[in-house]
């Protein structure tokens, strides 16, 4: 499941499962303490189909231009996003980018290769919307929003999305797995954003 949530780069519904878990984000430097990573997962039903709705928020010390540069450098995503093996830009037209991604989804004792083609629509220095073009998902959409934090000079990173794997995932267990995968993915992204350029 981990890759399904890591792949990048969100109607009414009835929530079945919700979980919120704060995770400490380690930050370099002497800036004020930043809010912890918060993750929520709902298992929802739309038009008779069950899917997972996810929301995650974290704040980094890095300024908005650095955050934007890292999140839109798609071909480097595999360097730090868990279980993503490759990420390739297939085409770019204006603010739309078509991206091909390969990776591995791990579910209990099984390992499954995953291939997705997604379309990223960029609003510079503001947001990125991801939509599924084709691949190993029944449904996948996500939204990244970047909000400057003037008090610290940092950036608030907000991620939301809805996804439906094309293979069976048990209800409550699936929600817990999705929550854990989002924590790992967001933790890795935030850690990369706040990494000092000298590597320390």
C-alpha positions as a Markdown table, in Angstrom:
| # | Residue | x | y | z |
|---|---|---|---|---|
| 1 | Unk | 0.0 | 0.0 | 0.0 |
| 2 | Unk | 2.8 | 2.4 | 0.8 |
| 3 | Unk | 3.5 | 3.3 | -2.8 |
| 4 | Unk | -0.1 | 3.9 | -3.6 |
| 5 | Unk | 0.0 | 6.8 | -1.2 |
| 6 | Unk | 3.5 | 7.9 | -2.0 |
| 7 | Unk | 2.8 | 8.3 | -5.7 |
| 8 | Unk | 2.5 | 12.0 | -6.4 |
| 9 | Unk | 2.5 | 14.0 | -7.2 |
| 10 | Unk | -7.8 | 16.0 | -3.4 |
| 11 | Unk | -19.8 | 15.0 | -2.8 |
| 12 | Unk | -20.8 | 14.0 | 0.2 |
| 13 | Unk | -19.8 | 10.9 | 2.0 |
| 14 | Unk | -20.3 | 8.8 | 5.1 |
| 15 | Unk | -17.1 | 8.3 | 7.1 |
| 16 | Unk | -16.6 | 4.8 | 8.4 |
| 17 | Unk | -13.2 | 5.0 | 9.9 |
| 18 | Unk | -11.2 | 8.0 | 11.2 |
| 19 | Unk | -7.8 | 8.2 | 12.7 |
| 20 | Unk | -5.6 | 11.2 | 13.7 |
| 21 | Unk | -2.1 | 10.6 | 14.7 |
| 22 | Unk | 0.5 | 13.4 | 15.5 |
| 23 | Unk | 4.0 | 12.7 | 14.4 |
| 24 | Unk | 7.0 | 14.7 | 15.4 |
| 25 | Unk | 8.8 | 16.3 | 12.5 |
| 26 | Unk | 12.5 | 16.9 | 13.2 |
| 27 | Unk | 13.7 | 20.3 | 12.1 |
| 28 | Unk | 17.2 | 21.7 | 11.8 |
| 29 | Unk | 18.2 | 25.1 | 13.2 |
| 30 | Unk | 17.0 | 27.4 | 16.0 |
| 31 | Unk | 13.7 | 28.5 | 14.6 |
| 32 | Unk | 10.5 | 28.3 | 16.8 |
| 33 | Unk | 9.1 | 24.8 | 17.3 |
| 34 | Unk | 7.0 | 23.7 | 14.3 |
| 35 | Unk | 3.6 | 22.0 | 14.5 |
| 36 | Unk | 3.6 | 18.2 | 14.4 |
| 37 | Unk | 2.5 | 16.3 | 11.4 |
| 38 | Unk | -1.2 | 15.5 | 11.6 |
| 39 | Unk | -2.8 | 12.7 | 9.6 |
| 40 | Unk | -6.4 | 11.7 | 9.2 |
| 41 | Unk | -7.9 | 8.8 | 7.3 |
| 42 | Unk | -11.5 | 8.2 | 6.4 |
| 43 | Unk | -12.9 | 5.1 | 4.7 |
| 44 | Unk | -15.7 | 6.6 | 2.6 |
| 45 | Unk | -18.4 | 5.4 | 0.1 |
| 46 | Unk | -19.2 | 7.3 | -3.1 |
| 47 | Unk | -21.7 | 5.9 | -5.6 |
| 48 | Unk | -21.5 | 2.5 | -3.9 |
| 49 | Unk | -17.7 | 2.3 | -4.1 |
| 50 | Unk | -15.5 | 2.3 | -1.0 |
| 51 | Unk | -12.3 | 4.4 | -1.0 |
| 52 | Unk | -10.0 | 6.1 | 1.4 |
| 53 | Unk | -9.9 | 9.8 | 1.9 |
| 54 | Unk | -6.7 | 11.2 | 3.5 |
| 55 | Unk | -5.7 | 14.5 | 4.9 |
| 56 | Unk | -2.2 | 15.4 | 6.2 |
| 57 | Unk | -0.7 | 18.7 | 7.4 |
| 58 | Unk | 2.8 | 19.6 | 8.5 |
| 59 | Unk | 5.0 | 22.7 | 8.7 |
| 60 | Unk | 8.6 | 23.0 | 7.6 |
| 61 | Unk | 11.2 | 25.7 | 8.3 |
| 62 | Unk | 12.0 | 25.9 | 4.5 |
| 63 | Unk | 10.7 | 28.9 | 2.6 |
| 64 | Unk | 8.0 | 28.5 | 0.0 |
| 65 | Unk | 10.4 | 28.7 | -3.1 |
| 66 | Unk | 12.5 | 25.8 | -1.8 |
| 67 | Unk | 9.4 | 23.7 | -1.0 |
| 68 | Unk | 7.9 | 24.3 | -4.5 |
| 69 | Unk | 11.2 | 23.4 | -6.2 |
| 70 | Unk | 11.4 | 20.1 | -4.3 |
| 71 | Unk | 7.8 | 19.1 | -4.8 |
| 72 | Unk | 7.9 | 19.8 | -8.6 |
| 73 | Unk | 11.2 | 18.1 | -9.2 |
| 74 | Unk | 9.3 | 15.0 | -10.0 |
| 75 | Unk | 12.2 | 12.9 | -11.4 |
| 76 | Unk | 14.0 | 13.1 | -8.1 |
| 77 | Unk | 11.0 | 11.9 | -6.0 |
| 78 | Unk | 12.3 | 8.3 | -6.1 |
| 79 | Unk | 15.4 | 9.5 | -4.1 |
| 80 | Unk | 13.4 | 10.0 | -0.9 |
| 81 | Unk | 9.8 | 8.8 | -1.3 |
| 82 | Unk | 9.4 | 5.3 | 0.3 |
| 83 | Unk | 8.9 | 2.4 | -2.1 |
| 84 | Unk | 8.9 | 4.6 | -5.3 |
| 85 | Unk | 11.4 | 3.1 | -7.7 |
| 86 | Unk | 11.2 | 5.6 | -10.5 |
| 87 | Unk | 9.4 | 8.8 | -11.5 |
| 88 | Unk | 9.7 | 10.1 | -15.1 |
| 89 | Unk | 8.2 | 13.2 | -16.7 |
| 90 | Unk | 6.6 | 12.0 | -20.0 |
| 91 | Unk | 5.4 | 15.4 | -21.2 |
| 92 | Unk | 4.8 | 19.0 | -20.1 |
| 93 | Unk | 2.4 | 21.5 | -21.6 |
| 94 | Unk | 1.9 | 24.8 | -19.8 |
| 95 | Unk | 1.1 | 24.0 | -16.2 |
| 96 | Unk | 0.2 | 20.4 | -16.9 |
| 97 | Unk | 2.8 | 17.6 | -16.4 |
| 98 | Unk | 2.3 | 13.9 | -17.3 |
| 99 | Unk | 4.3 | 11.7 | -15.0 |
| 100 | Unk | 5.0 | 7.9 | -15.1 |
| 101 | Unk | 5.8 | 6.2 | -11.8 |
| 102 | Unk | 6.9 | 2.7 | -10.9 |
| 103 | Unk | 7.2 | 1.2 | -7.4 |
| 104 | Unk | 6.3 | -1.6 | -5.0 |
| 105 | Unk | 3.2 | -1.9 | -2.8 |
| 106 | Unk | 3.6 | -4.0 | 0.3 |
| 107 | Unk | 0.5 | -5.6 | 1.8 |
| 108 | Unk | 0.8 | -7.9 | 4.7 |
| 109 | Unk | 3.0 | -10.8 | 3.3 |
| 110 | Unk | 2.5 | -9.8 | -0.4 |
| 111 | Unk | 4.6 | -7.5 | -2.6 |
| 112 | Unk | 3.0 | -6.1 | -5.8 |
| 113 | Unk | 4.6 | -4.0 | -8.6 |
| 114 | Unk | 2.7 | -0.8 | -9.2 |
| 115 | Unk | 2.7 | 1.3 | -12.4 |
| 116 | Unk | 0.8 | 4.6 | -12.6 |
| 117 | Unk | 0.6 | 7.5 | -15.1 |
| 118 | Unk | -0.7 | 10.7 | -13.5 |
| 119 | Unk | -1.3 | 14.3 | -14.6 |
| 120 | Unk | -0.1 | 17.1 | -12.3 |
| 121 | Unk | -1.7 | 20.5 | -12.7 |
| 122 | Unk | 0.5 | 23.2 | -11.1 |
| 123 | Unk | -0.5 | 26.5 | -9.7 |
| 124 | Unk | 3.0 | 28.0 | -9.2 |
| 125 | Unk | 4.0 | 28.6 | -5.6 |
| 126 | Unk | 0.5 | 27.6 | -4.4 |
| 127 | Unk | -0.8 | 24.1 | -5.2 |
| 128 | Unk | -0.4 | 20.9 | -7.3 |
| 129 | Unk | -3.4 | 18.7 | -8.3 |
| 130 | Unk | -2.8 | 15.1 | -9.2 |
| 131 | Unk | -5.2 | 13.0 | -11.3 |
| 132 | Unk | -5.0 | 9.4 | -12.4 |
| 133 | Unk | -4.5 | 8.9 | -16.2 |
| 134 | Unk | -4.0 | 5.1 | -16.1 |
| 135 | Unk | -2.4 | 2.3 | -14.1 |
| 136 | Unk | -2.9 | 0.1 | -11.1 |
| 137 | Unk | -5.6 | 2.0 | -9.3 |
| 138 | Unk | -9.4 | 2.2 | -9.7 |
| 139 | Unk | -9.3 | 5.8 | -8.4 |
| 140 | Unk | -6.6 | 8.2 | -7.4 |
| 141 | Unk | -6.5 | 12.0 | -6.9 |
| 142 | Unk | -4.5 | 14.2 | -4.6 |
| 143 | Unk | -3.9 | 17.8 | -3.9 |
| 144 | Unk | -0.9 | 19.6 | -2.4 |
| 145 | Unk | -1.3 | 23.1 | -1.0 |
| 146 | Unk | 1.5 | 25.3 | 0.2 |
| 147 | Unk | 0.9 | 28.1 | 2.7 |
| 148 | Unk | 3.6 | 30.6 | 3.7 |
| 149 | Unk | 4.1 | 31.0 | 7.5 |
| 150 | Unk | 5.3 | 34.6 | 8.0 |
| 151 | Unk | 6.0 | 34.2 | 11.7 |
| 152 | Unk | 8.7 | 31.7 | 11.0 |
| 153 | Unk | 9.6 | 32.1 | 7.4 |
| 154 | Unk | 8.5 | 28.5 | 6.9 |
| 155 | Unk | 5.8 | 26.8 | 4.9 |
| 156 | Unk | 2.7 | 24.8 | 5.8 |
| 157 | Unk | 2.3 | 21.8 | 3.6 |
| 158 | Unk | -1.2 | 20.4 | 3.2 |
| 159 | Unk | -1.9 | 17.1 | 1.4 |
| 160 | Unk | -5.3 | 15.6 | 0.7 |
| 161 | Unk | -6.5 | 12.8 | -1.6 |
| 162 | Unk | -8.9 | 10.0 | -2.4 |
| 163 | Unk | -7.7 | 6.6 | -3.5 |
| 164 | Unk | -9.1 | 3.2 | -4.4 |
| 165 | Unk | -6.7 | 0.3 | -5.0 |
| 166 | Unk | -7.6 | -2.2 | -7.7 |
| 167 | Unk | -7.1 | -5.1 | -5.3 |
| 168 | Unk | -8.9 | -6.0 | -2.1 |
| 169 | Unk | -7.9 | -4.2 | 1.1 |
| 170 | Unk | -9.8 | -5.0 | 4.3 |
| 171 | Unk | -11.7 | -2.2 | 5.9 |
| 172 | Unk | -10.4 | -1.2 | 9.3 |
| 173 | Unk | -7.0 | -2.8 | 8.7 |
| 174 | Unk | -6.8 | -1.0 | 5.4 |
| 175 | Unk | -7.4 | 2.4 | 7.1 |
| 176 | Unk | -4.6 | 1.7 | 9.6 |
| 177 | Unk | -2.3 | 0.8 | 6.8 |
| 178 | Unk | -3.1 | 3.9 | 4.8 |
| 179 | Unk | -2.6 | 6.1 | 7.8 |
| 180 | Unk | 0.8 | 4.5 | 8.4 |
| 181 | Unk | 1.8 | 4.9 | 4.8 |
| 182 | Unk | 0.8 | 8.6 | 4.7 |
| 183 | Unk | 2.8 | 9.2 | 7.9 |
| 184 | Unk | 5.9 | 7.6 | 6.3 |
| 185 | Unk | 5.4 | 9.4 | 2.9 |
| 186 | Unk | 4.7 | 12.9 | 4.5 |
| 187 | Unk | 7.5 | 12.4 | 7.0 |
| 188 | Unk | 10.0 | 11.6 | 4.2 |
| 189 | Unk | 8.9 | 14.6 | 2.1 |
| 190 | Unk | 9.0 | 17.0 | 5.0 |
| 191 | Unk | 12.4 | 15.7 | 6.1 |
| 192 | Unk | 13.8 | 16.1 | 2.5 |
| 193 | Unk | 12.4 | 19.7 | 2.3 |
| 194 | Unk | 14.0 | 20.7 | 5.6 |
| 195 | Unk | 17.3 | 19.0 | 4.9 |
| 196 | Unk | 20.2 | 21.3 | 4.9 |
| 197 | Unk | 21.9 | 21.6 | 1.5 |
| 198 | Unk | 25.3 | 20.6 | 3.1 |
| 199 | Unk | 23.6 | 17.3 | 4.0 |
| 200 | Unk | 23.9 | 17.8 | 7.8 |
